[in-house]
Amino acid sequence: MKLRPPAIPLINVDPYFSVWSTTNVLTDSDTTHWTSKPNTIKGKVTIDGKDYRFMGLGEEPTLCQTAFDYDAFSTYYTFENDVIVLKAVFTSPLIPDDIALFTRPVTYLKLTYTSKDGKDHKVTASVSVSEELCLDVKGQSQIETQAFDNPTAVRMGNKDQKVLNRSGDDVRIDWGYVYLANADKNTKLTEWNIDDMHYIRAEAEVGDNGTLFMFAYDDIDSLIYFEMPLKCYWNKDGKTILEAISEAAADYDSVIERCNAFSEKLYADATKAGGEKYSDMLLLAVRQAMNAHKVAIDENGEILFISKECFSNGCAATVDVSYPSIPMFLLYNPELVKGMMRPIYKFVEQPEWTYDFAPHDCGQFPILNRQVYGYDKENKIHKFEMQMPVEECGNMLVMEATVALAEGNADFAKSHLDVLDGWVKYLEKYGNDPENQLCTDDFAGHLAHNCNLSLKAIMGIVSYAIILDMLGDKASNDKYIAEAKEMAESWIIRAKNPDGSFKLAFDRPGTFSMKYNCVWDKLFDTGIFDKTFMRAEINSNFEHFNPYGMPLDNRSTYTKSDWLVWTATLCHTKDEFERYILPLWNAYNYSASRVPMTDWYFTDTGLKRGFQNRSVIGGLFIKLLEQSGKMIYRR
């Protein structure tokens, strides 16, 4: 049995242009935005003059949905009645190593049919897009529409265009224009109102080769980056959205072929690494991890890959959101990891950042001017108590080392070596026994003497050693490797419980937590920790499992899906790994929380605790990253 997605991806481009179905049957509900707010798209077919719904709610009778499937980039539906079988395929071609393709803001819907009764039938299809796709909420403002002949398309947008007028978390775009197009020049374009909401509609005949609808969005400008408006990568050289739609129509067959090849290879590789249930989750994770970002080019012509911290506080380029997401991007395009880090380096250069550790973020999506987490606007200061010093220093150092290993050189790290040197010194001073501070799991509150945070510091120091070795500084490499091993030996003594398990905090005997940060020692093959530690940790973890997985630590029954898979990757056998994966698969498969894959949920009920649609779901790829061998450090 294949995983039932908690929410089904339909249109997936970026944090704003994002449409999902939250029911198993496409006609049982209207579509939503990832925030669960309405984002209504409707679909209808007319068979020999009689109307039937295949998408969304309405008064027309429905075609019976008889099949559903998904892969990395496509979602497949089959509908039928007594006379025809209709197939609908949504494809968002977010192939990670093709930036021009995956930033092109176009999603396909291909409709085809076959006769079921052996007779000829006249079949037309219409798709309608509501104003909810270009407003924060319906009725917010007056809208305007315009039709085009080449390609055949109609657009709709806010009549009061205020581009990049605000930032936030649970908000939707209210600038730019949504486009609905069809590759058939004979497509009929109309608009209509129902329930106080405006729709644009395209209607085309479903011929022998089907019909191809396209959904597109032109946001005009995508980001503000240190006071400068930036366009997305796809139109950095002036390409228009109509040109992009025409290209997408012409490229459809070749794009689908590439998407299918990527998806088939991913499934085979993931099944080999972690089993079929692991493969199910990775196929579902790709579009989510990709569409939680926006790509632009900075003033130096370099890639910016900006995440939105979805359903947290909307922070942009958050370091401890980038860190868990990197396994997927290291596998397929390490340049994107560098694109996550560039805003942080630029912010550190600003006079207002006065700390000797790495910042948490660079803004609130889509405006990146400064860190907003813990920023006191009235006094214009970044509150120290709201920082994550050890966490973010360790994250940036690990990210640098993994990029170096993935690319086979440390050139990117070399250009920031003075900053990295300062951050590793911070870890040397404070990482052995961290003070009372936040870590990436900040929802759990401040914690002193955090064992897992100390592991982050050790891995940060190891990462710096790797970078220096790759830059030819063998003596400094030896120094930092030796220092990390000494810290690890001390860590084992201080963190061990009497029963051989390991504590949440050094001063809290009898406690437990996931030690996910140690996974890099295994992937790097650095041997900083003895393998008996990992075996003891894994064996003790199984004692804490609930029906839907292992809790993050002893303070609550909730867990993080990314950290669960990182911890599972510490296992020594595939069977052990699959013991971790099965409860997570069950959580997604059976949870009543019908939202894009959450990374924070309760292990006793499977219900989400908070987050949804976050890029950190790319962290599920860490077992596949290990299997690839790309992270092995050879001294």
VOGU-3710 file (C-alpha; in Angstrom, 3 decimals, decimal comma):
1> mklrppaipl> 0,000/0,000/0,000  1,349/3,422/-0,958  1,337/6,320/1,484  -1,857/8,386/1,592  -0,573/11,968/1,518  -1,850/14,068/4,419  -2,340/16,770/1,784  -2,038/16,266/-1,959  0,204/18,613/-3,992  -1,414/20,083/-7,112
11> invdpyfsvw> 0,305/23,393/-7,925  3,710/23,860/-6,312  5,956/26,738/-7,301  6,859/28,885/-4,285  5,493/29,858/-0,842  2,775/31,997/-2,442  1,828/30,010/-5,549  0,849/26,796/-3,816  -2,373/24,768/-4,180  -3,280/21,512/-2,404
21> sttnvltdsd> -6,152/19,102/-1,978  -6,889/18,015/1,588  -9,241/15,145/0,816  -8,609/11,780/-0,769  -11,152/12,502/-3,502  -10,566/15,656/-5,535  -14,283/16,527/-5,669  -14,869/16,178/-1,915  -13,475/19,631/-1,102  -12,282/22,837/-2,650
31> tthwtskpnt> -8,534/23,273/-2,983  -6,486/25,205/-0,434  -3,250/27,092/0,022  -0,589/25,348/2,124  -1,750/27,536/5,026  -5,115/25,692/4,797  -6,838/28,894/3,682  -9,097/28,621/0,577  -7,277/28,707/-2,766  -10,066/27,549/-4,998
41> ikgkvtidgk> -9,632/25,960/-8,415  -12,499/24,087/-10,059  -12,547/21,587/-12,898  -15,389/20,336/-15,077  -15,805/18,139/-18,157  -18,719/18,218/-20,533  -19,513/14,865/-22,136  -21,955/14,997/-25,047  -23,499/18,138/-23,569  -23,715/16,967/-19,939
51> dyrfmglgee> -21,503/18,543/-17,224  -19,531/16,633/-14,594  -17,134/17,838/-11,897  -13,664/16,360/-11,525  -12,191/19,007/-9,183  -13,687/21,020/-6,353  -17,186/21,447/-4,971  -20,220/22,388/-7,016  -23,744/21,494/-8,044  -22,843/19,325/-11,046
61> ptlcqtafdy> -22,705/15,544/-10,654  -19,211/14,155/-10,144  -17,174/11,763/-12,165  -16,257/8,889/-9,880  -12,596/9,004/-8,842  -11,249/5,485/-9,327  -7,487/5,891/-8,927  -4,898/8,193/-7,408  -1,086/8,192/-7,392  1,847/10,572/-7,055
71> dafstyytfe> 5,554/10,698/-7,733  8,222/13,332/-7,191  6,736/15,966/-9,497  3,293/14,740/-10,590  -0,065/13,888/-9,071  -2,286/11,478/-10,996  -6,068/11,074/-10,869  -8,402/8,788/-12,784  -12,164/9,429/-13,039  -14,856/7,574/-14,902
81> ndvivlkavf> -18,534/7,065/-15,554  -20,387/4,736/-17,886  -19,035/6,334/-21,065  -15,469/7,645/-20,543  -12,352/7,331/-18,403  -10,728/10,705/-17,681  -7,133/11,068/-16,533  -5,808/14,262/-14,915  -2,095/14,808/-14,264  -0,779/17,821/-12,355
91> tsplipddia> 2,966/18,379/-12,811  5,205/20,965/-11,161  8,649/20,253/-12,694  10,805/21,279/-9,730  13,916/19,376/-10,852  16,530/20,670/-8,388  19,538/20,786/-10,718  17,756/22,869/-13,383  17,239/26,294/-11,828  15,795/27,861/-14,970
101> lftrpvtylk> 13,166/25,118/-15,147  12,177/24,849/-11,512  11,871/28,610/-11,056  9,676/28,974/-14,142  6,353/29,612/-12,364  4,218/27,240/-14,415  2,387/24,081/-13,342  0,796/21,742/-15,885  -2,577/19,998/-15,854  -2,843/17,446/-18,672
111> ltytskdgkd> -6,286/15,947/-19,283  -6,878/12,919/-21,511  -9,786/10,546/-21,947  -10,641/7,203/-23,469  -14,042/5,881/-24,421  -15,391/3,271/-22,048  -18,454/2,219/-24,020  -16,690/2,004/-27,401  -18,558/4,986/-28,844  -17,321/8,372/-30,003
121> hkvtasvsvs> -17,952/11,246/-27,593  -17,535/14,994/-27,627  -15,612/15,945/-24,515  -14,626/19,439/-23,465  -12,951/20,505/-20,227  -13,023/23,766/-18,343  -10,824/24,927/-15,483  -11,656/27,929/-13,304  -9,267/29,844/-11,028  -10,589/32,051/-8,239
131> eelcldvkgq> -9,445/35,458/-7,070  -8,131/33,763/-3,914  -4,940/32,946/-5,807  -4,018/36,619/-6,229  -5,441/38,104/-3,010  -4,760/37,416/0,649  -8,472/36,683/1,100  -11,372/36,893/-1,320  -13,013/40,295/-1,545  -9,928/42,065/-0,190
141> sqietqafdn> -9,761/44,388/-3,207  -11,177/44,890/-6,650  -9,586/42,642/-9,252  -8,879/43,158/-12,933  -8,544/40,671/-15,773  -6,989/40,584/-19,230  -7,015/38,004/-22,025  -4,166/37,177/-24,445  -4,058/35,432/-27,820  -0,455/34,189/-27,967
151> ptavrmgnkd> -0,381/32,098/-25,883  -4,069/31,645/-25,214  -4,254/32,852/-21,646  -6,197/35,012/-19,235  -4,823/36,728/-16,173  -6,291/38,136/-12,969  -4,798/40,368/-10,304  -5,376/42,952/-7,616  -6,428/46,241/-9,191  -4,377/48,034/-6,512
161> qkvlnrsgdd> -0,887/46,681/-7,229  1,481/47,188/-4,289  4,376/44,876/-5,046  6,167/43,411/-2,018  4,017/45,574/0,243  4,309/43,361/3,321  5,771/40,295/4,941  4,291/37,672/7,227  3,592/34,023/7,885  -0,073/33,060/7,495
171> vridwgyvyl> -0,588/35,434/4,568  -0,961/35,056/0,829  0,240/37,194/-2,062  -1,873/40,210/-3,063  0,269/41,570/-5,864  1,171/40,271/-9,300  -1,085/38,216/-11,570  -2,281/34,633/-11,763  -2,494/33,237/-15,314  -4,622/30,415/-16,683
181> anadkntklt> -3,572/29,183/-20,132  -4,111/26,350/-22,567  -1,898/25,129/-25,397  -4,906/24,922/-27,753  -5,350/28,193/-29,676  -9,088/27,461/-29,914  -9,466/27,619/-26,144  -12,408/29,724/-24,983  -11,574/32,246/-22,243  -14,307/33,595/-19,974
191> ewniddmhyi> -14,850/34,899/-16,454  -17,687/34,561/-13,972  -18,820/35,249/-10,419  -20,282/32,909/-7,838  -20,581/33,222/-4,058  -19,209/36,787/-4,219  -15,986/35,555/-5,801  -14,546/36,192/-9,261  -13,132/33,420/-11,459  -11,243/33,255/-14,720
201> raeaevgdng> -11,988/30,209/-16,855  -10,462/28,378/-19,824  -12,442/25,817/-21,832  -10,956/23,495/-24,462  -11,793/20,330/-26,336  -10,192/17,160/-25,018  -9,019/15,720/-28,321  -7,141/12,572/-29,222  -3,986/13,898/-27,557  -5,811/15,427/-24,624
211> tlfmfayddi> -5,592/19,070/-23,638  -2,930/20,923/-21,685  -3,876/23,590/-19,140  -1,196/25,685/-17,458  -1,310/27,671/-14,233  1,265/30,451/-13,911  2,061/33,394/-11,665  3,969/36,594/-12,353  4,830/38,222/-9,021  6,663/41,095/-10,829
221> dsliyfempl> 9,331/41,325/-8,094  9,983/38,391/-5,780  12,134/39,573/-2,866  13,519/42,648/-1,190  17,170/41,996/-0,415  18,876/44,624/1,712  16,503/47,303/0,430  16,831/46,153/-3,209  13,873/44,583/-5,073  14,906/41,394/-6,891
231> kcywnkdgkt> 13,202/39,428/-9,620  13,026/35,662/-9,578  15,685/33,666/-11,430  13,406/32,759/-14,350  12,911/36,369/-15,467  16,234/37,851/-14,381  17,039/38,686/-18,022  13,668/40,188/-18,894  11,723/37,127/-20,025  7,971/37,766/-19,838
241> ileaiseaaa> 5,466/35,458/-18,224  3,758/34,926/-21,592  7,079/33,784/-23,048  7,525/31,447/-20,090  4,053/29,953/-20,616  4,750/29,436/-24,335  8,067/27,750/-23,529  6,363/25,519/-20,975  3,788/24,400/-23,537  6,475/23,621/-26,122
251> dydsviercn> 8,633/21,788/-23,576  5,893/19,648/-22,054  6,836/16,251/-23,483  10,558/16,590/-22,802  9,943/17,994/-19,308  7,630/15,103/-18,415  10,228/12,626/-19,651  12,881/14,211/-17,415  10,537/14,348/-14,435  9,637/10,681/-14,814
261> afseklyada> 13,282/9,646/-15,077  14,207/11,598/-11,935  11,286/10,157/-10,000  11,970/6,574/-11,042  15,618/6,823/-10,044  14,731/8,445/-6,726  12,288/5,676/-5,927  14,777/2,940/-6,776  17,626/4,566/-4,829  15,486/5,319/-1,790
271> tkaggekysd> 14,021/1,815/-1,706  17,511/0,358/-1,748  18,637/2,700/1,022  15,645/2,569/3,341  12,750/0,517/1,991  9,541/1,253/0,110  7,930/3,293/2,876  10,983/5,525/2,959  10,637/5,936/-0,818  6,984/6,928/-0,463
281> mlllavrqam> 7,909/9,776/1,860  10,768/11,059/-0,290  8,574/11,148/-3,392  6,072/13,250/-1,477  8,742/15,493/0,073  10,390/16,792/-3,112  7,784/19,336/-4,197  7,244/20,552/-0,641  10,944/21,102/0,041  11,377/22,939/-3,237
291> nahkvaiden> 8,262/25,124/-3,139  9,079/26,502/0,300  11,814/28,600/-1,376  12,222/31,468/-3,797  15,268/31,881/-6,046  16,808/35,189/-7,062  20,169/36,573/-8,167  22,082/38,991/-5,942  24,087/42,031/-7,047  27,090/39,797/-7,742
301> geilfiskec> 25,120/37,514/-10,042  25,072/34,711/-7,466  22,188/32,435/-6,518  19,994/33,207/-3,510  17,829/30,279/-2,377  15,497/31,798/0,186  13,318/29,642/2,411  10,185/30,726/4,207  9,796/29,430/7,758  6,233/28,272/7,178
311> fsngcaatvd> 3,788/28,288/10,110  6,416/29,437/12,564  6,937/33,181/12,136  7,602/33,539/8,421  11,337/34,133/8,855  13,398/34,125/5,657  16,764/32,379/5,175  16,579/30,893/8,687  19,841/29,080/9,388  18,294/26,353/11,527
321> vsypsipmfl> 15,671/25,754/8,851  18,317/25,595/6,120  20,454/23,146/8,130  17,915/20,307/8,381  16,880/20,750/4,747  20,324/20,378/3,171  20,452/16,592/2,574  18,168/16,825/-0,449  19,991/19,806/-1,935  23,456/18,371/-1,311
331> lynpelvkgm> 22,379/15,345/-3,333  21,020/17,242/-6,312  22,417/20,783/-6,409  24,886/22,023/-3,748  24,739/25,504/-5,282  21,334/25,838/-3,634  22,911/25,291/-0,211  25,316/28,119/-0,938  22,282/30,163/-1,937  20,857/29,571/1,540
341> mrpiykfveq> 24,034/30,813/3,214  24,772/33,964/1,214  22,145/36,141/2,937  23,602/35,234/6,332  27,130/36,195/5,310  25,857/39,469/3,875  23,963/40,291/7,063  27,005/39,549/9,228  28,824/42,273/7,275  26,233/44,865/8,341
351> pewtydfaph> 27,192/47,232/11,183  24,083/46,379/13,190  25,184/42,753/13,718  27,527/43,133/16,687  27,704/39,559/17,942  30,591/37,136/17,466  28,278/34,245/16,524  26,053/33,475/13,551  22,595/35,068/13,241  19,341/33,153/13,124
361> dcgqfpilnr> 17,769/34,602/9,951  17,878/37,473/7,496  14,314/38,770/7,482  10,668/37,854/7,209  9,617/36,465/3,841  9,742/38,065/1,285  11,666/40,984/2,809  15,294/40,308/3,739  16,868/43,370/5,335  17,940/42,115/8,774
371> qvygydkenk> 17,340/39,386/11,336  13,787/39,652/12,694  13,831/36,840/15,266  14,396/38,531/18,609  14,700/41,978/17,040  13,521/44,824/19,284  12,196/47,399/16,810  11,727/50,094/19,433  15,315/49,961/20,680  16,763/48,675/17,393
381> ihkfemqmpv> 18,692/45,853/19,017  18,866/42,097/18,586  18,070/40,644/22,016  20,803/38,284/23,159  18,397/36,001/25,034  16,566/35,259/21,776  19,684/34,222/19,876  20,898/30,669/19,152  24,681/31,130/19,290  25,976/27,549/19,425
391> eecgnmlvme> 23,177/26,288/17,187  23,723/28,687/14,309  27,544/28,661/14,424  27,504/24,876/14,264  24,900/24,877/11,502  26,856/27,234/9,252  30,103/25,318/9,753  28,459/21,966/8,966  26,760/23,433/5,902  30,093/24,769/4,645
401> atvalaegna> 31,835/21,426/5,102  29,053/19,468/3,409  29,067/21,826/0,420  32,844/21,418/0,169  32,563/17,634/0,214  29,683/17,639/-2,286  31,592/19,872/-4,717  35,041/18,430/-4,076  36,563/21,789/-3,115  36,333/24,351/-0,300
411> dfakshldvl> 36,436/27,463/-2,464  33,142/28,802/-1,107  34,297/28,380/2,492  37,632/29,998/1,651  35,858/33,227/0,726  34,356/33,364/4,249  37,204/31,873/6,247  37,641/34,824/8,600  33,977/34,614/9,634  34,105/30,831/10,007
421> dgwvkyleky> 37,230/31,119/12,126  35,384/33,430/14,529  32,450/31,047/14,744  34,594/28,012/15,470  36,303/29,946/18,254  32,864/30,588/19,724  32,173/26,850/19,688  35,514/26,124/21,325  34,664/28,537/24,118  31,008/27,711/24,706
431> gndpenqlct> 30,179/24,451/22,934  31,536/21,911/25,403  28,782/22,691/27,922  26,371/25,229/26,395  24,871/27,913/28,584  21,122/28,414/28,994  20,119/29,215/25,419  17,827/28,253/22,568  18,547/25,638/19,943  16,678/24,917/16,724
441> ddfaghlahn> 14,006/23,171/18,808  13,201/26,566/20,313  9,541/25,617/20,793  10,740/23,536/23,751  12,252/26,608/25,399  15,690/27,512/26,730  17,840/24,695/28,046  21,238/24,764/29,721  23,809/21,961/29,368  22,016/20,609/26,283
451> cnlslkaimg> 23,746/17,367/25,259  22,545/17,466/21,660  23,586/21,112/21,308  27,040/20,149/22,518  27,098/17,517/19,760  26,339/20,342/17,314  29,404/22,210/18,558  31,611/19,134/18,191  30,388/18,542/14,640  30,928/22,230/13,856
461> ivsyaiildm> 34,557/21,962/14,937  34,981/18,749/12,911  33,484/20,545/9,919  35,989/23,368/10,214  38,791/20,798/10,367  37,519/19,261/7,118  37,436/22,670/5,441  40,993/23,468/6,515  42,241/20,098/5,298  40,658/20,682/1,908
471> lgdkasndky> 42,390/24,074/1,815  45,752/22,420/2,505  46,181/23,366/6,182  46,990/19,917/7,579  48,417/21,167/10,869  45,258/23,068/11,810  43,169/20,126/10,669  45,036/17,860/13,091  44,535/20,380/15,882  40,771/20,647/15,449
481> iaeakemaes> 40,242/16,906/14,943  42,142/16,230/18,164  40,121/18,895/19,968  36,838/17,407/18,741  37,864/13,925/19,904  38,787/15,263/23,325  35,396/16,995/23,584  33,668/13,781/22,481  35,402/11,728/25,166  34,307/14,222/27,789
491> wiiraknpdg> 30,805/14,290/26,321  30,396/10,517/26,694  31,342/10,620/30,369  29,099/13,556/31,228  26,102/12,554/29,089  25,831/8,872/30,014  22,981/7,624/32,183  23,648/4,727/34,562  21,795/2,366/32,201  24,102/3,250/29,279
501> sfklafdrpg> 21,680/5,600/27,510  22,403/9,301/27,118  20,764/12,329/28,731  18,837/15,309/27,437  21,102/17,630/29,456  24,321/16,942/31,308  22,719/17,803/34,667  19,503/15,785/34,135  20,021/12,072/34,884  17,373/9,657/33,684
511> tfsmkyncvw> 16,377/11,825/30,733  16,641/11,135/26,995  16,650/12,956/23,663  17,358/12,319/20,003  21,067/12,817/19,282  20,475/13,722/15,642  23,421/16,126/15,371  25,834/13,197/15,672  24,725/11,898/12,273  27,493/13,859/10,531
521> dklfdtgifd> 30,172/11,845/12,310  28,731/8,789/10,599  28,315/10,432/7,190  31,776/12,033/7,318  33,231/8,720/8,595  35,392/10,770/10,967  35,148/8,377/13,927  34,963/11,128/16,520  32,560/8,957/18,510  33,033/5,248/19,063
531> ktfmraeins> 30,435/3,153/17,276  29,399/1,593/20,582  27,908/4,985/21,530  25,626/4,982/18,497  24,584/1,376/19,120  23,747/2,110/22,742  21,814/5,212/21,751  19,774/3,407/19,084  18,990/0,466/21,370  17,783/2,748/24,157
541> nfehfnpygm> 15,732/4,850/21,748  13,508/1,920/20,833  12,327/1,796/24,456  10,710/5,228/24,046  8,723/4,607/20,853  5,039/5,486/20,716  2,649/4,349/17,949  3,806/7,151/15,639  7,493/7,295/16,456  10,044/8,358/19,020
551> pldnrstytk> 9,479/11,613/20,934  12,067/14,327/20,471  12,942/14,054/24,150  11,381/13,221/27,516  9,648/16,608/27,924  6,742/15,857/25,570  5,247/13,214/23,282  5,840/15,366/20,203  8,654/14,743/17,736  10,282/16,233/14,645
561> sdwlvwtatl> 10,140/14,124/11,504  13,431/15,458/10,145  15,294/14,667/13,359  13,601/11,278/13,572  15,048/10,277/10,188  18,455/11,753/11,087  18,444/9,661/14,274  17,327/6,614/12,312  20,319/7,108/10,009  22,545/6,331/12,996
571> chtkdefery> 21,232/2,741/12,780  23,652/0,055/11,649  21,214/-2,055/9,637  18,442/-1,397/7,144  16,018/-3,362/9,328  16,673/-1,030/12,265  16,251/1,999/10,039  12,913/0,697/8,792  11,758/0,242/12,421  12,130/4,009/12,789
581> ilplwnayny> 10,511/4,797/9,449  7,344/2,709/9,805  5,799/4,814/12,632  6,592/8,032/10,734  4,995/6,612/7,580  1,957/5,676/9,676  1,766/9,193/11,095  1,556/10,705/7,624  -0,698/7,971/6,308  -3,290/7,948/9,084
591> sasrvpmtdw> -3,128/11,399/10,687  -6,346/13,397/10,780  -4,212/16,532/10,247  -4,779/17,008/6,515  -1,989/19,490/5,834  1,242/19,381/3,797  3,772/17,149/5,563  4,257/18,465/9,088  7,655/18,107/10,726  6,276/18,587/14,258
601> yftdtglkrg> 3,622/16,169/15,471  2,518/14,084/18,456  3,799/10,518/18,506  0,836/9,220/20,493  -1,923/10,598/18,231  -0,221/11,394/14,913  -1,766/14,881/14,981  0,347/17,838/13,990  1,672/20,066/16,768  2,315/23,118/14,619
611> fqnrsviggl> 4,473/23,316/11,510  3,416/22,439/7,956  4,860/22,783/4,443  8,345/23,572/5,720  11,501/23,094/3,682  13,036/21,010/6,479  11,245/18,015/4,989  14,294/17,892/2,691  16,033/16,455/5,743  14,287/13,127/5,141
621> fiklleqsgk> 16,832/12,593/2,349  19,702/12,137/4,798  19,690/8,341/4,570  19,861/8,642/0,787  22,697/11,137/1,183  24,562/8,639/3,344  23,958/5,918/0,760  25,467/8,135/-1,946  28,833/8,296/-0,160  29,197/11,982/-1,118
631> miyrr> 29,854/13,066/2,456  32,719/10,696/3,235  35,759/12,692/4,311  39,050/11,186/3,227  42,000/12,702/5,094
//
